[in-house]
Amino acid sequence: MEKQSDKKITWVIKTFSSLHSEKVHSDIFVVGRCRWCLKAYPKGNKKANHLSLYLAVANSEYLPFGWRRHAKFSFTVVNQFSYKLSRLGGDCFLVMHIISREGFSGMISLSELHDKEGFLVNGEVKIVLKVDVLEVQGKVDVSEESLPVMETIDVNGFHVLPSQALCQSPWEISKDDLPEEYAALSYLAAEGFQLDWLGKKLDEVKEKKKKGKSCLAQLQEMEEELKPLKRKYSEMEAQMDKLKAELSAAKYPVSLYDDNV
């Protein structure tokens, strides 16, 4: 029997608004030396027009007879504009040995989820799972030695994955992204996070986008002004080629013999 282990897992479902699948699932993760995954029904399971969320034992069909997982967990559908408005699915206890999943069939209604209040941002839904593994019977899935070590990068005191620290051109950021980023920044600042540096970076991105837009407009205007000049140049160049040919013919020596003889 294993001791208690707890962890928070964040799952971002991308392109949620355009999903056609009946069911989607997260990558497999490890808590309490056991493999788990999250399952979501974007259009509801047993309760129509709701987002259904479940915690499941991964690959349970391969576990030996007599396996058992006792856990306490909760889901939060994150409001990305104001965490206080996030939807919490209260603590749920499960003892898994026959049924390999448990959760909430009516976590949040689709009408509320799609309402423009911060649950669905850029087509993405963010879900946070808090799980406490209270008891494990039977062979565990993962040994202590085989647990992966996640490399992180320190960005002004925030530890993030390398994939989350990739540089992106301001030109690749859509005009709709910045207001949402500023709103999220204001919320985090109100919660006490010291994010002056991030505010400066957003201002820098905004200024670069403004400058780039101005340069692009000027280039397009100059291109339009150049079009008639380019046409005139092409016409004059063709006329010059014609005159050069006539000049070359005029310089050709006159024959003293009649070509018809």
ROLO-356125 format. One record per residue (C-alpha): residue number from 1; residue in three letters; chain; x, y negated, z. Coordinates in Angstrom, 3 decimals. Example, Ala and Ser with C-alpha at 12.3 -4.5 7.8 and 13.67 -1.06 7.14 Angstrom:
2
    n  res  chain         x         y         z
    1  ALA      A    12.300     4.500     7.800
    2  SER      A    13.670     1.060     7.140
***
This chain:
261
    n  res  chain         x         y         z
    1  MET      A     0.000     0.000     0.000
    2  GLU      A     1.429    -3.366    -1.055
    3  LYS      A     1.298    -6.608     0.925
    4  GLN      A    -0.726    -9.689     0.016
    5  SER      A     0.500   -11.862    -2.855
    6  ASP      A    -1.068   -15.030    -4.258
    7  LYS      A    -0.537   -17.162    -7.333
    8  LYS      A    -2.062   -19.849    -9.544
    9  ILE      A    -2.357   -19.247   -13.265
   10  THR      A    -3.236   -21.886   -15.867
   11  TRP      A    -4.827   -20.727   -19.115
   12  VAL      A    -5.392   -23.150   -21.992
   13  ILE      A    -7.859   -21.925   -24.616
   14  LYS      A    -6.966   -23.738   -27.823
   15  THR      A    -9.427   -24.572   -30.642
   16  PHE      A   -12.243   -23.609   -28.264
   17  SER      A   -14.871   -25.617   -30.144
   18  SER      A   -14.214   -23.694   -33.379
   19  LEU      A   -13.897   -20.174   -31.912
   20  HIS      A   -16.050   -17.542   -33.589
   21  SER      A   -14.900   -14.593   -31.479
   22  GLU      A   -17.334   -13.108   -28.992
   23  LYS      A   -14.497   -12.606   -26.503
   24  VAL      A   -10.967   -13.959   -26.038
   25  HIS      A    -8.314   -12.964   -23.519
   26  SER      A    -5.164   -14.475   -22.068
   27  ASP      A    -1.665   -13.074   -22.174
   28  ILE      A    -0.950   -10.477   -19.510
   29  PHE      A     0.561   -11.901   -16.305
   30  VAL      A     1.876   -10.393   -13.087
   31  VAL      A     0.613   -11.106    -9.567
   32  GLY      A     1.286    -8.824    -6.626
   33  ARG      A     3.433    -6.652    -8.917
   34  CYS      A     0.288    -5.778   -10.867
   35  ARG      A    -0.611    -6.731   -14.424
   36  TRP      A    -3.720    -8.828   -14.973
   37  CYS      A    -5.368   -10.817   -17.733
   38  LEU      A    -8.228   -13.283   -18.069
   39  LYS      A   -11.190   -12.737   -20.354
   40  ALA      A   -13.570   -15.400   -21.611
   41  TYR      A   -16.811   -15.265   -23.557
   42  PRO      A   -17.108   -18.652   -25.321
   43  LYS      A   -20.832   -18.202   -25.970
   44  GLY      A   -21.677   -16.328   -22.787
   45  ASN      A   -21.922   -12.754   -21.538
   46  LYS      A   -25.253   -11.712   -20.002
   47  LYS      A   -26.015   -15.429   -19.640
   48  ALA      A   -26.428   -17.170   -22.986
   49  ASN      A   -25.140   -20.682   -23.672
   50  HIS      A   -22.608   -20.493   -20.862
   51  LEU      A   -18.872   -19.930   -20.652
   52  SER      A   -18.286   -16.582   -18.932
   53  LEU      A   -14.946   -15.950   -17.190
   54  TYR      A   -13.518   -12.737   -15.759
   55  LEU      A   -10.356   -11.499   -14.074
   56  ALA      A    -9.404    -8.058   -15.354
   57  VAL      A    -6.838    -5.387   -14.564
   58  ALA      A    -4.666    -5.069   -17.672
   59  ASN      A    -4.456    -1.648   -19.333
   60  SER      A    -6.526    -0.075   -16.562
   61  GLU      A    -7.157     2.996   -18.711
   62  TYR      A    -3.496     3.948   -18.293
   63  LEU      A    -3.441     3.705   -14.481
   64  PRO      A    -3.267     6.983   -12.511
   65  PHE      A    -6.297     8.470   -10.806
   66  GLY      A    -7.059     6.819    -7.459
   67  TRP      A    -5.742     3.352    -8.331
   68  ARG      A    -7.264     0.442    -6.435
   69  ARG      A    -6.869    -3.364    -6.523
   70  HIS      A    -8.397    -5.537    -3.811
   71  ALA      A    -8.201    -9.265    -4.578
   72  LYS      A    -9.782   -12.613    -3.818
   73  PHE      A    -9.890   -15.172    -6.620
   74  SER      A   -11.508   -18.335    -7.900
   75  PHE      A   -11.747   -20.082   -11.270
   76  THR      A   -11.620   -23.804   -11.984
   77  VAL      A   -12.601   -25.281   -15.340
   78  VAL      A   -10.445   -28.400   -15.288
   79  ASN      A   -11.831   -31.817   -16.098
   80  GLN      A    -8.782   -33.327   -17.775
   81  PHE      A    -9.907   -36.909   -17.105
   82  SER      A   -10.757   -36.498   -13.424
   83  TYR      A    -9.820   -33.409   -11.437
   84  LYS      A   -12.518   -34.291    -8.892
   85  LEU      A   -15.120   -33.550   -11.595
   86  SER      A   -13.675   -30.108   -12.345
   87  ARG      A   -16.055   -27.163   -12.076
   88  LEU      A   -15.069   -24.635    -9.396
   89  GLY      A   -16.270   -21.065    -9.362
   90  GLY      A   -16.125   -20.206    -5.646
   91  ASP      A   -14.146   -17.407    -4.045
   92  CYS      A   -14.975   -14.004    -5.418
   93  PHE      A   -13.887   -10.745    -3.791
   94  LEU      A   -13.383    -7.645    -5.861
   95  VAL      A   -12.368    -4.094    -5.202
   96  MET      A   -11.346    -2.637    -8.538
   97  HIS      A   -11.131     1.097    -8.963
   98  ILE      A   -13.900     1.973   -11.409
   99  ILE      A   -14.947    -1.402   -12.817
  100  SER      A   -11.786    -3.104   -14.046
  101  ARG      A   -13.047    -6.694   -14.138
  102  GLU      A   -15.047    -9.203   -12.117
  103  GLY      A   -15.992   -12.843   -12.553
  104  PHE      A   -18.671   -15.383   -13.406
  105  SER      A   -21.136   -14.906   -16.267
  106  GLY      A   -22.384   -18.492   -15.922
  107  MET      A   -19.218   -20.420   -15.072
  108  ILE      A   -20.345   -23.611   -16.833
  109  SER      A   -23.056   -24.366   -19.392
  110  LEU      A   -21.909   -25.012   -22.945
  111  SER      A   -23.845   -28.284   -23.036
  112  GLU      A   -21.882   -29.575   -20.039
  113  LEU      A   -18.632   -28.180   -21.414
  114  HIS      A   -19.056   -29.920   -24.770
  115  ASP      A   -20.201   -33.171   -23.194
  116  LYS      A   -17.514   -35.828   -23.728
  117  GLU      A   -16.544   -36.023   -20.074
  118  GLY      A   -13.132   -34.388   -20.065
  119  PHE      A   -13.734   -30.626   -20.023
  120  LEU      A   -13.052   -30.251   -23.752
  121  VAL      A   -10.089   -32.383   -24.873
  122  ASN      A    -8.552   -32.057   -28.339
  123  GLY      A   -10.536   -28.845   -28.729
  124  GLU      A    -8.855   -27.282   -25.676
  125  VAL      A   -10.327   -25.962   -22.424
  126  LYS      A    -8.039   -25.630   -19.397
  127  ILE      A    -8.785   -22.944   -16.802
  128  VAL      A    -6.970   -22.457   -13.504
  129  LEU      A    -7.119   -19.134   -11.687
  130  LYS      A    -6.133   -18.795    -8.050
  131  VAL      A    -5.777   -15.158    -7.090
  132  ASP      A    -4.766   -13.503    -3.827
  133  VAL      A    -3.934    -9.824    -4.188
  134  LEU      A    -4.913    -8.432    -0.791
  135  GLU      A    -4.328    -4.728    -1.280
  136  VAL      A    -2.879    -2.404    -3.902
  137  GLN      A    -3.247     1.365    -3.775
  138  GLY      A    -1.507     3.642    -6.202
  139  LYS      A     1.587     2.988    -8.271
  140  VAL      A     2.332    -0.679    -8.962
  141  ASP      A     2.854    -1.788   -12.560
  142  VAL      A     6.013    -3.860   -12.130
  143  SER      A     9.057    -3.467    -9.898
  144  GLU      A    10.640    -6.431    -8.157
  145  GLU      A    13.752    -6.131   -10.345
  146  SER      A    11.820    -6.256   -13.612
  147  LEU      A     9.877    -9.428   -12.842
  148  PRO      A    10.838   -12.075   -15.425
  149  VAL      A    12.677   -15.224   -14.393
  150  MET      A    11.096   -18.279   -16.013
  151  GLU      A    13.565   -20.950   -17.096
  152  THR      A    12.325   -24.485   -16.469
  153  ILE      A    13.595   -27.974   -17.222
  154  ASP      A    13.506   -30.855   -14.744
  155  VAL      A    11.812   -33.904   -16.285
  156  ASN      A    11.828   -36.725   -13.739
  157  GLY      A    11.020   -34.347   -10.909
  158  PHE      A     8.517   -32.211   -12.854
  159  HIS      A     9.538   -28.646   -13.660
  160  VAL      A     8.230   -27.690   -17.092
  161  LEU      A     8.894   -24.909   -19.582
  162  PRO      A    11.300   -25.686   -22.447
  163  SER      A     8.409   -25.389   -24.920
  164  GLN      A     6.615   -28.188   -23.049
  165  ALA      A     9.564   -30.560   -23.351
  166  LEU      A     9.884   -30.618   -27.128
  167  CYS      A    10.334   -34.048   -28.692
  168  GLN      A     7.619   -35.153   -31.087
  169  SER      A     7.652   -38.033   -33.519
  170  PRO      A     5.239   -40.836   -32.509
  171  TRP      A     4.033   -40.692   -36.109
  172  GLU      A     2.750   -37.121   -35.513
  173  ILE      A     0.577   -38.206   -32.565
  174  SER      A    -2.974   -39.015   -33.646
  175  LYS      A    -4.572   -42.331   -32.748
  176  ASP      A    -7.133   -40.471   -30.623
  177  ASP      A    -4.465   -38.870   -28.427
  178  LEU      A    -3.098   -42.026   -26.791
  179  PRO      A    -6.330   -43.212   -25.069
  180  GLU      A    -6.744   -39.739   -23.583
  181  GLU      A    -3.116   -39.719   -22.413
  182  TYR      A    -3.526   -43.140   -20.795
  183  ALA      A    -6.729   -41.962   -19.074
  184  ALA      A    -4.952   -38.866   -17.726
  185  LEU      A    -2.019   -41.028   -16.595
  186  SER      A    -4.341   -43.406   -14.717
  187  TYR      A    -5.996   -40.483   -12.957
  188  LEU      A    -2.674   -38.945   -11.897
  189  ALA      A    -1.351   -42.319   -10.729
  190  ALA      A    -4.501   -42.789    -8.642
  191  GLU      A    -3.798   -39.401    -7.056
  192  GLY      A    -0.387   -40.658    -5.906
  193  PHE      A     1.976   -39.363    -8.591
  194  GLN      A     4.907   -41.666    -9.385
  195  LEU      A     4.605   -41.875   -13.151
  196  ASP      A     5.902   -45.343   -14.033
  197  TRP      A     8.491   -43.700   -16.297
  198  LEU      A     5.767   -41.863   -18.203
  199  GLY      A     3.773   -45.079   -18.593
  200  LYS      A     6.836   -46.716   -20.153
  201  LYS      A     7.232   -43.783   -22.530
  202  LEU      A     3.587   -44.059   -23.601
  203  ASP      A     4.041   -47.803   -24.147
  204  GLU      A     7.116   -47.033   -26.251
  205  VAL      A     5.158   -44.521   -28.326
  206  LYS      A     2.325   -47.025   -28.772
  207  GLU      A     4.742   -49.763   -29.894
  208  LYS      A     6.492   -47.433   -32.346
  209  LYS      A     3.168   -46.352   -33.839
  210  LYS      A     2.158   -50.016   -34.190
  211  LYS      A     5.479   -50.878   -35.853
  212  GLY      A     5.264   -47.850   -38.137
  213  LYS      A     1.710   -48.744   -39.170
  214  SER      A     2.797   -52.304   -39.973
  215  CYS      A     5.780   -51.093   -42.036
  216  LEU      A     3.594   -48.633   -43.934
  217  ALA      A     1.055   -51.358   -44.760
  218  GLN      A     3.816   -53.657   -46.048
  219  LEU      A     5.335   -50.885   -48.156
  220  GLN      A     1.957   -50.070   -49.700
  221  GLU      A     1.372   -53.764   -50.459
  222  MET      A     4.793   -54.075   -52.097
  223  GLU      A     4.144   -50.927   -54.131
  224  GLU      A     0.940   -52.477   -55.464
  225  GLU      A     2.777   -55.701   -56.345
  226  LEU      A     5.505   -53.722   -58.120
  227  LYS      A     3.124   -51.730   -60.338
  228  PRO      A     2.491   -54.505   -62.940
  229  LEU      A     6.188   -55.422   -62.875
  230  LYS      A     7.128   -51.792   -63.530
  231  ARG      A     4.673   -51.654   -66.449
  232  LYS      A     6.115   -54.898   -67.832
  233  TYR      A     9.643   -53.516   -67.435
  234  SER      A     8.693   -50.320   -69.301
  235  GLU      A     7.110   -52.323   -72.127
  236  MET      A    10.142   -54.604   -72.426
  237  GLU      A    12.518   -51.632   -72.324
  238  ALA      A    10.598   -49.967   -75.180
  239  GLN      A    10.664   -53.220   -77.160
  240  MET      A    14.421   -53.548   -76.574
  241  ASP      A    14.986   -49.994   -77.816
  242  LYS      A    13.036   -50.862   -80.982
  243  LEU      A    15.052   -54.034   -81.537
  244  LYS      A    18.311   -52.146   -80.979
  245  ALA      A    17.281   -49.645   -83.658
  246  GLU      A    16.438   -52.465   -86.087
  247  LEU      A    19.729   -54.192   -85.272
  248  SER      A    21.638   -50.988   -85.938
  249  ALA      A    19.874   -50.610   -89.283
  250  ALA      A    20.642   -54.226   -90.190
  251  LYS      A    24.346   -53.654   -89.524
  252  TYR      A    24.506   -50.593   -91.800
  253  PRO      A    26.595   -51.318   -94.978
  254  VAL      A    24.691   -51.918   -98.215
  255  SER      A    25.518   -49.345  -100.922
  256  LEU      A    26.619   -50.611  -104.346
  257  TYR      A    25.043   -47.616  -105.991
  258  ASP      A    21.421   -47.136  -106.748
  259  ASP      A    20.189   -44.283  -104.595
  260  ASN      A    17.765   -43.228  -107.358
  261  VAL      A    20.544   -42.642  -109.940
***
